């Protein structure tokens, strides 16, 4: 191992110091550099009930707090920390391998994912545009990798709230995939699901439900009812039902999805926990507040045990529990849960992340609902200078 190996590896490994759950799959030459910098080989992911698909995963929509940034690259599997360190790594790779090397383009995917996770969506969009341009220039507009890059750019548009742009690009990419890869190809099925989810994000709920119903039928026919991708679409259809306040249908479908995911993936798989969170939120919307609170509390416990106390999904659970508590008028408990969510978001996401701002605003709103003595005490525990 060379001194350069240890230097580059150290930069990359430093990116995960606050997030020990980071797992990546890399080429052998990069594995050598990572190990030189202090990384360790990971255990077999299948033994941990992890599933890492070889095509871009679906948009899977969480309820209430839109945190679960959907990972669209096969080579990175969890939330990425420290996009600045990733960018330094990318710069070094570009110098060593050239800007058009396949591993460099794959590294850009890693950096784009890190930017998304850090909430730096404008920069993520710019980088996703470059990746798409690279793919179109080197592979052509109809290559599978180009179609995938187009899907990923559309996803960032959606995450940034540019839903119209996302819908236009998803629809265009879906037509291309249907024509080039075929209507039953795995990428085509993913795009159909993602376009339905984008319709939901844009409030076009009738179109979302119709397309997600079609996507679910197609995936059930092609992949089977218990395939993880089928269950992703089933989860998203339930979410669209909840958004349109068809809560009985949403709750029924979430329960079916949870049962299937527990059987296929295990009760503590991240996807299973996501559906359990979504069910708790749907129960809250339906007015079944005590059941919702109990479901949120158990999901929070299981997420902390399975993912670690500082995982972004844990922030989501604290937030969802707080909203249910607030609706049930358990205001002091709601404020406590929001304070925990906000404290974690400052550490994990940073004060300028959109979700940190959302949680901070929810915390301030909850404090205003308290009685005067409680409000005075709680207001002293909040740092108002971070967000105004």
N, C-alpha and C positions, 0 to 999 in steps of 0.2 A: 504494500500500500504506500502511496506517495504522500508527501506533505500536502499536495493540492487536494488529494482525495479527502484527507482528514479535514481540511479547511472547508471544502464545499459541503461535505457530509455534516459538519458541525452546524453550518447555517441551516440546513434542512431540518436536522433533528431539533434545533432550537425552536422551530416553529410549533412544536407540540408540547412545550414544557408545561403549559397550563391545561392541556387537554390530553390526558394519557390514553384516550380511547382512539386516537388517530391510527388508522390502518390504511396502507396503500399497497398496491401491486405495481412493481416496477421491473424493468428489464434487468438482466444479470449485471451489466456494467454499472447501472445506477445502484443496485443492491450493494455492490462492493463499496461504493462511495458512502452510502448510508451507514453501513456497518462500521466503516472507518470513523464516521462521525459519532458513533455511540448508539446507533439504532439496534434493535433486537429483532430477530426473526419472529414472526407471529405464529401462533398455533393454527392448526387446520380450522378455517372458519366454519366448516360444516359441523364441527364438534361443538360450536358455540351457537348453533341454530341461526347462523347468518346466511343470507342469500345474496350473492352478488351477481346480477345478471350480466350477460354479454352484450346486450343491446341497451340503449338508453331506457332507464326505467320511466314509469309513468309519472305524470303529475298526480300526486295523491294529496287530496285537499284536507287539511286539518280544520277543525271547527274553531270558531271564536277568535283565537289569536293565530294569524296566518304565518306561523313560524316555520313549519317544516319545509325548508327550501329543498325542492326536489333535486336530487342528484342525477345528472343526465350523462355522466361519463362512466364507462365500465371500469376505469382504472382508479377511481377514487370513490370511497365507499361511505365516508362519514363526514361530519362537519369539519371543515378545514380551518385551522387557526392562522393568524398572522400572515395576511396576504403580502405584506411587505417582504417577509423572508422568502416567500414563494417567488416573488418577482425578482429578487436578487439571484435566486437559483436559476430562473428562466434566463436572465441576462448572461449568466455564466455558461449555460448550455448553448445559447445562441452563438457565443464566441467560440466554443469548442466544436460545435457540430454544424453551424450554419442555420440560417433562418428557415429553410425549407425542409430540414431533416424531420422525418416522421416523429422522432422522439421529442423534438422541439415543439412541434404542433401539439403533441399529446401533453407536453408540459404547459402549454398555453391553456389547455382545458383545465388543468389543475389550478392554475392561477385564477382563471375565470370563476371556478367554483369557490375558491377562497374569497374572492371579491364579493360574490353573491352572499356568502355566509357572513362576511363582515358588514354587509349592508351597503357596500359601495357599488350600487347598482349601475350608476352612470358609467363608471369605469368598466364594470363587467360587460355592459352592452357594447362598449367600444371594442373590447377584446374579443367578444363573441362575433362581432362584425368582421374583425380581422381574420379570425379562425375560418369563418364561412368563406371569406374572399380567398384565403389560402387554399381551402379545399376546392373551390370552383376553379381556381387557376391551375392547380396541380393535378386534380382528378376529374374535372368536368362537373357540370351541374347535375348530372343524373347518377353519380356514384353514391353508393350506400352511405359512405362517410360524409359526403356533402349533404345528403338528406338529413342525416343525424345532426350535423352542425346547424342546419337551418332550424330543426326542431328545438335545439338548445337555445338559439337566439330568441326564438318565439317565447320560450319559457321565461327568459329574463325580462322580456317586454312585459309579460304578465305579472311577474314578481314586482316590477317597478310601477305597476298600475297603468301601464300603457296597453290596456286590454284590446283596444281597437287594432293597434299594430300587431299584437299577438294573434288575434283572430285571423287577420289578413294573411299573416305569414304561416300560421298553422294550416289554414285552408289551402293555400298555394302548395305547401309542402306535402300535404295529404294527397292532393290531386297528382302531384309528381310521383309520389310513392305508389299510389294505386296503379298508375300507368307503367312505371318502370319495374317495380318490385312485385306488383300484384296486389289484389284487394285483400288477400288472406295472409300476406307476409307479416312477420312479427313487428317490423317497424311501422307498417301501415296500421296495424291494430293499435299500436302505441299512439300514433298520431291521431287516430280517431278518438281515442280516450282523451288525449290532451286538448283537442279542439273542443270537446264537450265540456271539459273542465274550464277552459277559457270562456266559453259561453256563460257558464255559471258565474265566473268572476265578473263578467260584464253585466250581470243581471238579466241576461236573456235566458230565463229559466226554462221556458217551454222548449226552446231549441236545445238547451243543455240536456234536459231530461230525455228528449227524443233521441238525441245522438248517443248519449250514454246507454240508453236502453238497447240501441242497435249495437254499440260496441260490446256490451255485456253478452248479448245473444251471439255475436260473432265469436267472441273469445270462448264462450261456453261450448259452442259447436266445434271450434278448431282445437282448443287447448284442454277443454274439460272444465267442469264446474269448480273443481278444487285446485286448479292451477293458480299459483300466486298472482300472475298477471290478471287472471279473471277476477280474483278477489280484490285486486286494486280497483278495477272498474266498478265492481259491486259496491265497494266503499265510497267511491266518488258519486255513484248514482244515489246512494243513501244521503250523501251530503247535499246533493242538488234537491232531493226531496225536502230535506230540513230547511234549506234556504227558501224554498217555495212554501214553507209552513205546512207541508204534507207530513206532519210529524209522526202520525201512526205508521205510515209507510216507511219513513226513515228509521224509526226505532226498530221496527220488525226486520228491516234489511240489515241494519247494524248488528242486531243479535245473530242473524244468520251468518254474517261475515265473521264475527268474533268466533262463533262455534267452529266454522270451517278453518279459520286461521289457527286456532288453538290446536286443531287436529293435524293440520299440515305443517305449520311452522313452529308450534309450541306456544304455551301461554305467555311467555315472556319475550317473544320476538318483538322487535320494534314495531313491525306492522300490526301485530296483534294489539299491542299497547296503544297504537294510534287509533285503531277502531274503537277500543274501549274508551279512550278520551272523547272521541266524537260521539259515542253513545251517551256518555255522561252529559255532554253539552246539549244534545237533542232532548234528553230528559229534562234538563233545566229549562229549555225553551218551551217544553210542553207543560210546565208547571209542577212536575214531579220533583220538587226541590230537595226533599230529604233523600230520596233515592239518588238524585244527581250528586248531591254532596258526598254521600257514601261512596259512589262510584268514582268520583274524582279523587277522593282521599286514598282509595285503594290503588288506583292507577298511579298516583303520585308516589306512594310507597314502593310499588313494583318498578317504576321507572328509576327511582333512586337506587334500588338494589341492583337492577339489571344494567343500567347505563352509567351510574355514578351520580353523585349529588350535584355536580356542576354541568351536567349535560344540558344542551338547549331544550330538549324535550321536557326536562324537569321544570324549566322556567315556564313553559307552556302550561304544565299541569298546575303550578302554583297560581297562574293567572286564571285558568278555567275554574279552579276551586274558589278563588276569590269572587269571581262573578256570580257563581251559584250562591255563595254565602251572602253576597250583597243583595241578591234578589230575595233571599229568605229573611232579610233584615237582620242577619247576624253580622252587624257592621264592624264591631271591634275585631272579630275573627277575620273578616274580609280584608281589613286594613293590614293585619298581621301577615296574611298570605301575600298581599300585593307588595308589602315591604320586602318580603323574602324574594319575590320574583324580581323586584327592581334591583335589590342588592346583587343578585346573581347576574342579572343582565348587564350591570355595570362592569362586572369582572369578565364575563364570558363574551359579551357582545360589544361593550363599550358604550359610553354615554350618548354618542351620536347615532347609534343604530336605530332604525325606524321603530323597532319593537321596544327598545328601551324608552323611547319617547312615548309610545303608546301606553306602556305600563305606568310610566310616571304620571301621565295625564289621568289614567284610571285611578291611581293612588290619590291624587289631589281631589278628584271628584268624590271618592269614597270618604275622604276625611271631611269634606264639606257636609256630608250627611250625618256625621256624628253629633252628639250633644256638645254643647259649648265646652265643658271641661275636658271631655275626651278629645275634642278637636284641637284644643290648645296643646295638649300633651302630644298628640300624634304629629301635629305640624312641626313641632320641634325636632322630631326624629327624621324628617324628610330634608333633603338637601335641595332647596329651591334654585340654587345657582346653576345647576346642570342644565335645566330646561326651563325656559320662560315662555 
